[in-house]
């Protein structure tokens, strides 16, 4: 049973994963080399804990206990735990470099998991010693609330690693789905057209952003595609589209939207920058 966790990358997803583990009584190390990102993560976690108290999801005592279980550090060398979850930028070479650092300061039995949305787990394994302990662990935003987690088993991932990750997810009250190391895994492969087709309709003048969101929300979706992209981050969402576009040999159905490319170019990334498809105060 996994009893200690590190999360490297203290952005929106990383801080939320750390909170998900801490709420379920696991000690967590949250690491980011950028002190400003780390400070922002502290404030975000405090705010999210207070929201959970206000919604009567946890007690004040549980809030304090969860906060006290999280340690913060700027040093990757401090991340020496049974499980380490990477939640950094969606660039394969950067992820590989991080895993190589983590492998140097941890033993061969430490499980190294990537929260990548679509990058190849096998490509990471190929560059790291003891590839059997490497897998994907794809949470969904916000990770401390959303139940689904994709446990991605690549060719070299051992059955024991996959089993331990499935057990870990269940322990922190998530619903894990075991999937193969294929482009986009399950959810992003299926959901890509929820975003791409919506942007195509807007770009061709067949609807507006607001109309598309309203229509799909009234059809039963919790969030329309544009609101959801703003929540996820347009840069992150675009990176997944680009990854699938490359993985499927530039198949037209995965072509990244010029509408989204322009937003990312202008640093209009959604909620985290105050402006995306919508403007946020």
Helices and strands as residue ranges (DSSP letters): E 4-8, H 12-23, E 27-31, H 35-54, H 60-68, E 70-73, G 76-78, E 83-86, H 92-105, E 111-114, H 121-125, G 131-133, E 134-139, E 148-153, H 159-171, E 175-180, H 187-203, H 209-218, H 225-232, H 234-247, G 252-254, H 258-265, G 271-273
